[in-house]
Amino acid sequence: MDGFAVIAEPTRRAIVDRLRLGESDVGTLVEELRVSQPLVSKHLRVLRQAGVVESEVAGKRRIYRLTDRPLPDVLAWVRPYVDRWSTSFDRLAEALDDEEERR
């Protein structure tokens, strides 16, 4: 699955955003994101298969964290825009906010 398909789903994006803050188990993700356990598990499986998250077993729990590997196709697509706007990160933030509002 390409990187754009991985992040196209809002629940997967929410999981990635949450894991950016630190590792978590499924139960905590369910509670914080307010979605069902089967849905969180389904999306974690997709994210794991795409190489975005990794997990380790800690007792009876499975702990998830982001990997250090970015989504190369997403990064390659966005890089020219970051380079263009690198003179002002404020301008980049405004452009991304504008793009998000249009969706």
C-alpha distances in whole Angstrom, upper triangle without the diagonal:
4,7,8,6,7,10,11,12,16,16,13,15,18,17,16,19,21,20,21,24,24,23,24,24,22,26,26,23,24,27,26,24,26,23,23,23,20,18,18,17,14,13,14,12,9,10,11,8,6,10,11,14,16,19,23,25,28,31,29,27,23,23,20,19,17,16,18,15,14,11,12,11,12,15,16,16,18,20,23,23,24,26,28,29,30,33,33,30,32,31,28,28,30,27,24,26,27,24,23,26,26,23
4,6,5,6,9,10,12,16,17,14,14,18,17,15,18,21,20,20,24,24,23,24,25,24,27,27,24,25,28,27,24,27,24,25,25,23,20,20,20,17,15,15,15,11,11,13,11,8,11,11,15,17,20,24,27,30,33,32,29,25,24,21,20,17,16,17,14,12,8,9,7,9,12,12,12,14,17,19,20,21,23,24,25,26,30,30,27,29,28,24,25,27,24,21,24,25,21,21,24,23,21
4,5,5,6,8,11,13,15,11,11,15,15,12,15,18,17,17,20,21,21,22,23,22,26,25,21,23,26,24,22,24,23,24,23,22,19,18,19,17,14,14,14,11,10,12,11,8,10,9,13,16,19,23,26,28,31,30,27,24,22,19,17,14,14,14,11,9,5,7,6,6,9,11,10,12,14,17,17,18,20,22,22,23,27,26,24,26,25,21,21,23,21,18,21,22,19,18,22,21,19
4,5,5,6,9,12,14,11,11,15,15,13,15,18,18,18,21,23,23,23,25,23,26,26,22,24,26,24,21,24,22,24,24,23,19,19,20,17,14,16,16,13,12,15,14,11,13,12,15,19,22,26,28,31,34,33,29,26,25,21,20,17,17,17,15,12,8,10,8,6,10,11,10,11,14,16,16,17,20,21,22,23,26,26,23,24,23,20,20,22,19,16,18,19,16,15,19,18,15
4,6,5,7,11,12,10,11,14,15,13,16,19,18,19,22,23,23,23,24,22,25,25,21,22,25,23,20,22,20,21,21,20,17,17,17,15,12,14,14,10,10,14,12,10,13,12,15,18,21,25,27,30,32,31,28,25,24,20,20,17,18,19,16,14,11,13,11,10,14,15,14,15,18,20,20,21,24,25,25,26,30,29,26,28,27,23,23,24,22,19,21,22,18,17,20,19,16
4,6,7,10,10,7,8,12,11,10,13,15,15,16,19,20,19,19,20,19,22,21,18,19,22,21,18,20,18,19,19,18,15,14,14,12,9,11,11,7,7,10,10,7,10,9,11,15,17,21,24,26,29,27,24,21,20,16,16,14,14,16,14,12,9,12,11,10,13,15,15,15,18,21,20,21,24,25,25,26,30,29,26,27,27,23,22,24,22,19,21,22,19,17,21,21,18
4,5,7,9,6,5,9,10,9,10,13,14,14,17,18,19,19,20,19,22,21,17,18,21,19,16,19,17,19,19,19,15,14,16,14,10,12,13,10,9,13,13,10,12,10,12,16,19,22,25,27,30,29,25,22,21,17,16,13,15,16,14,12,9,12,11,9,12,15,14,14,17,19,18,19,22,23,23,24,27,26,23,24,23,20,19,21,19,15,17,19,16,14,17,18,15
4,6,9,8,7,11,12,12,13,16,17,17,20,22,22,22,23,21,23,23,19,20,22,20,17,19,17,19,20,19,15,15,17,15,12,14,15,12,12,15,15,13,16,14,16,19,22,26,28,30,33,31,28,25,23,20,19,17,19,20,18,15,13,15,13,11,14,16,15,15,18,20,19,20,23,24,24,25,28,27,24,25,24,21,20,21,19,16,17,18,15,13,16,16,12
4,6,5,6,9,10,11,12,14,16,17,19,21,20,20,20,18,20,20,16,16,19,17,14,16,14,15,16,15,12,12,14,12,9,12,13,11,11,15,15,13,16,14,15,19,21,24,26,28,30,28,25,22,22,18,18,17,19,21,19,17,15,18,16,14,17,20,18,18,22,24,23,23,27,27,27,28,31,29,26,27,26,23,22,23,21,18,18,20,17,14,17,17,14
4,5,5,6,9,10,10,12,14,15,17,19,19,18,19,17,19,18,14,14,16,15,11,13,12,14,16,16,12,12,14,13,10,13,15,13,13,16,17,16,18,15,16,19,21,24,26,28,30,28,25,22,21,18,18,17,19,21,20,18,16,20,19,16,19,21,20,19,22,25,23,23,27,27,26,27,30,28,25,25,25,22,20,21,20,17,16,18,16,13,15,16,13
4,5,5,6,9,10,10,12,14,16,17,17,15,16,13,15,14,11,11,13,12,8,10,8,11,12,12,9,8,11,10,7,10,13,11,11,14,16,15,17,14,14,17,18,21,23,24,26,24,21,19,18,15,16,15,18,21,20,18,17,21,20,18,20,23,22,21,24,27,25,25,29,30,29,30,33,30,27,27,28,25,22,24,23,20,19,21,19,16,18,20,16
4,5,5,6,9,10,10,12,15,15,15,14,15,13,16,15,11,12,15,14,11,13,11,13,13,13,10,8,10,9,6,8,10,8,7,11,13,11,13,10,11,14,16,19,21,23,25,24,20,17,16,13,13,12,15,17,16,15,13,17,17,15,17,20,20,19,22,25,24,23,27,28,27,28,31,29,26,26,27,24,22,24,23,19,20,22,19,17,19,21,17
4,5,5,6,9,10,10,13,15,15,15,16,15,17,16,12,14,16,14,11,14,13,16,16,17,13,11,14,13,10,11,14,12,10,13,15,13,14,11,12,15,17,21,23,25,27,26,22,20,18,14,14,12,15,16,16,14,13,16,16,13,15,18,18,17,19,22,21,20,24,25,24,24,28,26,22,23,23,20,18,20,19,16,16,18,16,14,17,18,15
4,5,5,6,9,10,11,13,14,13,14,13,15,13,9,11,13,10,7,11,11,13,14,15,12,10,13,14,10,11,14,13,12,15,17,16,16,13,13,16,17,20,22,23,26,24,21,18,17,14,13,13,16,18,18,16,16,19,20,17,18,22,21,20,22,25,23,23,26,27,26,26,29,27,23,23,24,21,19,21,21,17,17,20,18,15,17,19,17
4,5,5,6,9,10,11,11,10,11,10,12,11,7,10,12,10,8,11,11,13,12,14,11,8,11,11,8,8,12,11,9,12,14,14,14,11,10,13,13,17,18,20,22,21,17,15,13,10,10,10,13,16,16,15,15,19,20,17,19,22,22,21,23,26,25,24,27,29,28,28,31,29,25,26,27,24,21,24,24,20,20,23,21,18,21,23,20
4,5,5,6,9,10,10,11,13,13,15,14,10,13,15,13,11,15,14,16,16,17,14,11,13,14,10,9,12,12,8,11,14,12,12,8,8,11,13,17,19,20,23,23,19,16,14,10,9,7,10,12,13,12,12,16,17,14,15,19,19,18,20,23,22,21,24,26,24,24,28,26,22,23,24,21,19,22,22,18,19,22,20,17,20,22,20
4,6,5,7,9,11,12,14,14,16,14,11,14,15,12,11,14,15,17,18,19,16,13,16,17,13,13,16,15,12,15,18,16,15,11,11,15,16,19,22,22,25,24,21,18,16,13,11,10,13,14,15,13,14,18,18,16,16,20,20,18,20,23,21,20,23,25,23,23,26,24,20,21,22,19,17,19,20,16,16,20,18,16,18,21,19
4,5,6,7,8,8,11,12,13,10,8,11,12,9,9,12,13,16,15,18,15,12,15,16,13,12,16,16,13,15,18,17,16,13,12,14,15,17,19,19,22,21,18,16,13,11,9,10,13,15,17,16,17,20,22,19,19,23,23,21,23,26,25,23,27,28,26,26,29,27,23,23,25,22,20,22,23,19,19,23,22,19,21,24,22
4,5,5,6,7,10,11,13,11,9,13,14,11,11,15,15,17,16,18,16,13,14,16,13,11,14,15,11,13,16,15,14,10,9,11,11,14,16,17,20,20,16,14,10,8,6,6,10,12,14,14,15,19,20,18,18,22,23,21,23,26,25,23,26,29,27,26,29,27,24,25,26,23,21,24,25,21,22,25,24,21,24,26,24
4,6,8,10,13,15,17,14,12,16,17,14,14,18,18,20,20,21,19,16,17,19,16,14,17,17,13,15,18,16,14,11,10,13,14,17,19,20,23,23,19,17,14,11,8,7,10,11,13,12,14,17,19,17,16,20,21,19,20,23,22,20,23,25,24,23,26,24,20,21,23,20,18,22,22,19,19,23,22,20,23,25,23
4,7,9,13,15,16,13,12,16,15,12,14,17,18,21,20,22,20,17,19,21,18,16,19,20,16,17,21,20,18,14,13,15,15,17,20,19,22,23,19,17,14,12,9,9,13,14,16,16,18,21,23,20,20,24,24,22,23,26,25,23,26,28,26,25,27,25,21,22,25,22,20,23,24,21,21,24,24,21,24,27,25
4,7,10,13,14,11,11,15,15,13,14,18,19,20,19,21,20,16,17,20,17,15,18,19,16,16,20,19,17,14,11,12,12,14,16,16,19,19,16,14,10,9,7,8,11,13,16,16,18,22,24,22,21,25,26,24,25,29,28,25,28,30,29,27,30,28,24,26,28,25,23,26,27,24,24,28,27,25,27,30,28
4,7,10,12,10,10,14,14,13,14,17,18,19,17,19,18,14,15,17,16,13,15,17,14,14,17,17,15,13,10,10,9,10,12,12,15,16,12,10,7,5,4,8,10,13,16,17,19,22,24,23,22,26,27,26,27,30,30,28,30,33,31,30,33,31,28,29,31,28,26,29,30,26,27,30,29,27,29,32,30
4,7,8,6,7,10,11,10,12,14,15,15,13,16,16,12,12,15,14,11,14,16,14,14,18,18,17,14,11,11,9,11,12,11,14,13,10,8,5,5,7,10,13,16,18,19,21,24,26,24,25,28,29,28,29,33,32,30,33,35,34,33,36,34,30,31,33,30,28,31,31,28,28,31,30,27,30,32,30
4,6,6,6,9,10,11,12,14,14,14,11,13,14,10,10,14,13,11,13,16,14,14,17,19,17,15,12,11,9,10,10,9,11,10,7,6,5,6,9,12,15,18,20,21,22,26,28,26,27,30,31,30,32,35,34,33,36,38,37,36,39,37,33,34,36,33,31,34,34,30,30,33,32,29,32,34,31
4,5,5,6,9,10,10,11,11,10,7,10,10,7,7,11,11,9,11,14,13,13,16,18,17,16,13,13,11,12,12,12,13,11,8,7,7,8,11,14,17,20,21,22,22,26,27,26,27,31,31,30,32,36,35,33,37,39,37,37,40,38,34,35,36,33,31,34,34,30,30,33,31,28,30,32,29
4,5,5,6,9,10,10,10,10,7,11,12,9,10,13,14,12,15,18,17,17,20,22,21,19,16,16,14,15,14,13,14,12,9,10,10,11,14,17,20,23,25,25,26,30,31,29,30,34,34,33,35,38,37,36,39,41,39,39,42,40,36,36,38,35,33,35,35,32,31,34,33,29,31,34,31
4,5,5,6,8,10,11,11,10,13,13,10,12,15,15,13,16,18,17,17,21,22,21,19,16,16,14,15,15,14,16,14,11,11,10,11,13,15,19,22,24,24,25,28,30,28,29,32,32,31,33,36,35,33,37,39,37,36,39,37,33,33,35,32,30,32,33,29,29,32,31,27,29,32,29
4,5,5,6,8,8,9,8,11,11,7,10,12,11,10,14,15,14,15,18,19,19,16,13,15,14,15,16,16,18,16,12,12,10,10,12,14,17,20,21,21,22,26,27,24,26,29,29,28,30,33,32,31,34,36,34,34,37,34,31,31,33,30,27,29,30,26,26,29,27,24,26,28,26
4,6,5,5,5,6,6,9,9,7,9,12,12,11,14,16,16,17,20,21,21,19,16,17,16,18,18,18,19,16,14,13,13,13,15,17,20,24,25,24,24,28,29,27,28,32,31,30,33,36,34,33,37,38,37,37,39,37,33,33,35,32,29,31,32,28,27,30,29,25,27,29,26
4,6,5,7,9,9,13,12,10,13,16,15,15,18,20,19,20,23,24,24,21,19,20,19,20,20,19,20,18,15,15,15,15,17,19,22,25,27,26,27,30,31,29,30,34,33,32,34,37,36,34,38,39,37,37,40,37,33,33,35,33,30,31,32,29,27,30,30,26,27,30,27
4,6,8,11,11,15,13,11,14,16,15,15,18,19,18,20,23,23,23,20,18,19,18,20,21,20,22,20,17,16,15,14,15,17,21,23,25,24,25,28,29,26,28,31,31,29,31,34,32,31,35,36,34,34,36,34,30,30,31,29,26,28,29,25,24,27,26,23,24,27,25
4,6,9,10,13,11,9,12,14,12,13,17,17,16,18,21,21,21,18,17,19,19,21,22,22,23,21,18,17,16,15,16,17,20,23,24,23,23,26,27,24,26,29,28,27,30,32,30,30,33,34,32,33,35,33,29,29,30,28,25,26,27,23,22,25,24,20,22,24,22
4,7,9,12,10,10,13,15,14,15,18,19,18,21,23,23,24,21,20,22,21,23,23,23,24,22,19,19,18,17,19,20,24,26,27,26,26,30,30,27,29,32,31,30,33,36,34,33,37,38,36,36,39,36,32,32,33,31,28,29,30,26,25,27,26,23,24,26,23
4,7,9,7,7,10,11,11,13,15,16,16,18,21,21,22,20,19,20,20,22,22,23,24,21,18,18,18,17,18,20,23,26,26,25,25,28,28,26,28,31,30,30,32,35,33,33,37,38,36,37,39,37,33,33,34,31,29,30,30,27,26,28,26,23,24,26,23
4,6,5,6,9,10,11,12,14,16,17,18,20,21,23,21,19,20,19,21,21,22,22,19,17,16,17,17,19,21,24,27,27,27,26,30,30,28,30,33,32,32,35,38,36,36,39,41,39,40,43,40,37,37,37,35,32,34,33,30,29,31,30,26,27,29,26
4,5,5,6,9,10,10,12,14,15,16,18,20,21,19,17,18,16,18,17,18,19,16,13,13,14,14,17,19,22,25,26,26,25,29,29,28,30,33,33,32,35,38,37,36,40,41,40,40,43,41,37,38,39,36,33,35,35,31,31,33,31,28,30,31,28
4,6,5,6,9,10,11,13,14,15,17,19,20,19,17,18,17,19,18,20,20,17,15,14,16,15,18,20,22,26,26,26,25,28,28,27,30,32,32,32,35,38,37,36,40,41,40,41,44,42,38,39,39,36,34,36,35,32,31,34,31,28,30,31,28
4,5,5,6,9,10,11,12,14,16,17,18,17,16,17,17,19,20,21,22,20,17,16,16,15,17,18,21,24,24,23,22,26,25,24,27,29,29,29,32,34,33,33,37,38,37,38,41,39,35,35,36,33,31,32,32,28,28,30,28,25,26,27,24
4,5,5,6,9,10,10,12,14,15,16,15,13,14,14,16,17,18,20,17,14,13,13,11,14,15,18,21,21,21,20,24,24,23,25,28,28,27,30,33,32,31,35,36,35,35,39,37,33,33,34,31,29,31,31,27,27,29,27,24,26,28,24
4,5,5,6,9,10,10,12,14,15,14,12,13,12,14,14,17,18,15,13,11,12,11,14,15,17,21,21,21,20,24,24,24,26,28,29,29,31,34,33,33,36,38,37,37,41,39,35,36,37,34,32,34,33,29,30,32,30,27,29,30,27
4,6,5,7,9,10,11,13,15,14,13,14,14,17,17,20,21,19,16,14,15,13,16,16,18,21,21,21,19,23,23,22,24,27,27,27,30,33,32,32,35,37,36,37,40,38,35,36,36,33,31,33,32,28,29,31,28,26,28,29,25
4,5,5,6,8,10,11,12,11,10,13,13,17,18,20,22,20,17,14,14,12,13,13,15,19,18,17,16,19,20,18,21,24,23,24,26,29,28,28,31,33,32,33,36,35,31,32,33,29,28,30,29,25,25,28,25,22,25,26,22
4,5,5,6,8,10,10,9,8,9,9,13,14,17,19,17,14,11,11,8,10,11,13,16,16,16,15,19,20,19,21,24,24,24,26,30,29,28,31,33,33,33,36,35,31,32,33,30,28,30,30,26,27,29,27,24,27,28,25
4,5,5,6,9,10,10,9,10,10,13,15,18,20,18,15,12,13,11,13,13,14,17,16,17,16,19,20,20,22,24,25,25,27,31,30,30,33,35,35,35,38,37,34,35,36,32,31,33,32,28,29,32,29,26,29,30,27
4,5,5,6,9,9,9,11,13,16,18,21,23,21,19,15,15,13,14,13,14,17,15,15,13,16,17,16,19,21,21,22,24,27,27,27,30,32,32,32,36,35,31,33,33,29,28,31,29,26,27,29,26,24,27,27,24
4,6,5,6,5,6,8,11,14,17,19,22,21,18,14,14,10,10,9,10,13,12,12,11,14,15,14,16,19,20,20,22,25,25,25,27,30,29,29,33,32,28,30,30,27,26,28,27,23,25,27,24,22,26,26,23
4,5,5,6,5,6,8,11,14,17,20,19,16,12,12,9,10,9,9,13,12,13,12,15,17,17,18,21,22,22,24,27,28,27,29,32,32,31,35,34,31,33,33,30,29,31,30,27,28,31,28,26,29,30,27
4,5,8,8,9,11,14,17,20,23,22,19,16,16,13,13,12,12,14,13,14,12,15,16,16,18,20,21,22,24,27,28,27,30,32,32,32,36,35,32,34,34,31,30,33,31,28,29,32,29,27,30,31,27
4,6,8,10,13,16,19,22,25,24,21,18,17,14,13,11,10,13,10,10,9,11,12,13,14,16,17,19,20,23,24,24,26,28,29,29,32,32,29,31,31,27,27,29,28,24,26,28,25,24,28,28,25
4,6,7,11,14,17,20,23,23,20,16,15,12,11,9,7,9,7,9,8,11,13,13,14,17,18,19,20,24,24,23,26,28,28,28,32,31,28,30,31,27,27,30,28,25,27,29,27,25,29,29,27
4,7,10,14,17,20,23,23,19,16,14,10,9,6,6,8,7,7,7,11,13,12,13,16,17,17,19,22,22,21,24,26,26,26,29,28,25,27,28,24,24,27,25,22,24,26,24,22,26,27,24
4,7,10,14,16,19,19,16,12,10,6,5,4,5,9,9,10,11,14,16,16,16,19,21,21,22,26,26,24,27,29,29,28,32,31,27,29,30,27,26,29,28,24,26,29,26,24,28,29,26
4,7,11,13,16,16,14,10,8,6,6,6,6,10,10,13,14,17,19,19,19,22,24,24,25,29,29,27,30,33,32,31,35,34,30,32,33,30,29,32,31,28,29,32,30,28,31,33,30
4,7,9,13,13,10,6,5,4,6,9,9,13,14,16,18,21,23,23,23,26,28,27,28,32,32,31,33,36,35,34,38,36,33,35,36,33,31,35,34,31,32,35,33,30,34,35,32
4,6,10,11,8,6,5,7,9,12,12,15,17,19,21,24,26,26,26,29,31,31,32,35,35,34,36,39,38,37,40,39,36,38,39,36,34,38,37,34,35,38,36,34,37,39,36
4,6,7,6,4,6,9,12,15,16,19,21,23,24,27,30,29,30,33,34,34,35,39,39,37,40,42,42,40,44,42,39,41,42,39,37,40,40,37,38,41,39,36,39,41,38
4,6,5,6,7,10,13,16,18,21,23,25,27,30,32,32,32,35,37,36,37,41,40,38,41,44,43,41,44,43,39,41,43,40,38,41,41,38,38,42,40,37,40,42,40
4,6,8,10,14,16,20,21,24,26,29,30,33,36,35,35,38,40,39,40,44,44,42,45,47,46,45,48,47,43,44,46,43,41,44,45,41,41,45,43,40,43,45,42
4,7,10,13,17,20,22,25,27,29,30,33,35,34,35,38,40,39,40,44,44,42,45,47,46,45,48,47,43,44,46,43,41,44,44,40,41,44,42,39,42,43,41
4,6,10,13,17,19,22,24,26,27,30,32,31,32,35,36,36,37,41,40,38,41,44,42,42,45,43,39,41,42,39,37,40,40,37,37,40,38,35,38,40,37
4,7,10,13,15,19,20,22,23,26,28,28,28,31,33,32,34,37,37,35,38,41,40,39,42,40,37,38,40,37,35,38,38,34,34,38,36,33,36,38,35
4,7,11,12,16,18,20,21,24,26,25,26,29,30,30,31,35,34,32,35,38,36,36,39,37,33,35,37,33,32,35,35,31,32,35,33,31,34,36,33
4,7,9,13,15,16,17,21,23,22,22,25,27,26,27,31,30,29,32,34,33,32,35,34,30,32,33,30,28,31,31,28,29,32,30,27,30,32,30
4,6,10,12,13,15,18,21,19,19,23,24,23,24,28,28,26,28,31,30,29,32,31,27,29,30,27,26,29,29,25,26,30,28,26,29,31,29
4,7,8,9,11,15,17,16,16,19,21,20,20,24,24,22,25,27,26,25,29,28,24,26,28,24,23,26,26,23,24,27,25,23,27,28,26
4,5,8,10,13,16,15,15,18,20,19,20,23,24,22,24,27,27,25,29,28,25,27,29,25,24,28,27,24,26,29,27,25,29,30,28
4,6,10,11,15,15,13,16,18,18,17,21,22,20,22,25,24,23,26,26,23,26,27,23,23,27,26,23,25,28,26,25,29,30,29
4,7,8,12,12,11,13,16,16,15,19,20,19,20,23,24,22,26,26,23,26,27,23,23,26,25,22,25,28,25,24,28,29,27
4,6,9,8,7,10,12,12,12,16,17,15,17,20,20,19,23,23,20,23,23,20,20,23,22,19,22,24,22,21,25,26,24
4,6,5,6,9,10,11,12,15,16,15,18,20,21,20,24,24,21,24,23,20,20,23,21,18,21,23,20,20,23,24,22
4,6,5,6,8,10,10,13,15,15,16,19,20,20,23,24,21,24,24,20,21,24,22,19,22,24,21,21,25,25,23
4,5,5,6,9,10,12,14,14,16,18,19,20,24,24,22,24,23,19,21,23,20,18,21,22,19,20,23,23,21
4,5,5,6,8,11,12,12,14,16,17,18,21,21,19,21,20,16,17,19,17,14,18,19,16,16,20,19,18
4,5,5,6,9,10,10,12,14,15,15,19,19,17,19,19,15,16,19,17,15,18,19,17,17,21,21,20
4,6,5,8,10,10,11,13,15,15,19,20,18,21,20,16,18,20,18,16,20,21,18,19,23,22,22
4,6,7,8,10,11,12,14,15,19,19,18,20,18,15,17,18,15,14,17,18,15,16,20,19,18
4,6,5,6,9,10,11,12,16,16,14,16,15,11,13,15,12,11,15,15,13,14,18,18,17
4,5,5,6,9,10,10,14,15,13,16,15,12,14,16,14,13,17,18,16,18,21,21,21
4,5,5,6,9,10,13,14,14,16,14,12,15,16,14,14,17,18,16,18,21,21,21
4,5,5,6,8,11,12,11,13,11,8,11,13,10,10,14,14,13,15,18,18,18
4,5,5,6,9,10,9,11,10,7,10,12,11,10,14,15,14,16,19,19,20
4,5,5,8,10,10,13,12,10,13,15,13,14,17,18,17,20,22,22,23
4,6,8,9,10,13,10,9,13,14,12,13,16,16,16,19,21,21,22
4,5,6,7,9,7,6,9,10,9,11,14,14,14,17,19,19,21
4,5,6,9,9,8,11,13,12,13,16,17,17,19,22,22,24
4,7,9,8,9,12,13,13,15,17,18,19,21,23,24,26
4,5,5,7,9,10,11,13,14,16,17,19,20,22,24
4,5,5,6,9,10,11,12,14,15,16,18,20,22
4,5,5,6,9,10,11,12,14,15,17,19,20
4,5,5,6,9,10,10,12,14,15,17,19
4,5,5,6,9,10,11,12,14,15,17
4,5,5,6,9,10,11,12,14,16
4,6,5,6,9,10,10,12,15
4,5,5,6,9,10,11,13
4,5,5,6,9,10,11
4,5,5,6,9,10
4,5,5,6,9
4,5,5,7
4,5,5
4,5
4
